[in-house]
């Protein structure tokens, strides 16, 4: 007997939550910590075991990645850093928008993720992607050289967010932008574990004191906040 539509939706969300519970496992068995400003729990990093979830066929429908990339207002010649790039889902899509002359600096802390990213970029014939192996506190980006830094569902996993934001700020050109996509904590219908969500208030409270000026928030994506900051100039 066929289930009613509302029961199917509940079942689908339950299955998704179960998949995420397996995929979003810690890379290392480290104690969880809380952010000193907001007190939120810092989430574990997605391990390579969850890499296939990043390229799931439903991602475009669930996150409207086409709209997100359009909101970035990418231009030829831009240098864009994708921090926590994973398997390159966003890096590869961004790469074509910054040609000619631009490139993507695809950063991750897991060599295995970067290996997958390189293979995916080669298959997509995206030749303007440079991979960078960073650390939990330093993305290893060149100084004063980046137009735009994007973190897609990554910031909430940073174990040393203040240090990372400091290094990102040093890498941005004057007027450079930082863009964070985070699952909306304010929306209980978003089927993501609580520690992998953030509220707009939390993001602003944590990022602005580190030398960034809040610019705008896009709230038209299905599940995520898309939050724009500009590198603040010294007083």
PyMOL commands that set and color helices and strands:
alter all, ss='L'
color gray80, all
select helices_A, chain A and resi 5-23+48-54+59-63+65-71+89-98+111-123+155-157+161-171+194-196+200-210
alter helices_A, ss='H'
color red, helices_A
select strands_A, chain A and resi 79-83+103-108+129-133+146-152+172-184+197-198+212-218+224-231
alter strands_A, ss='S'
color yellow, strands_A
deselect
rebuild
show_as cartoon
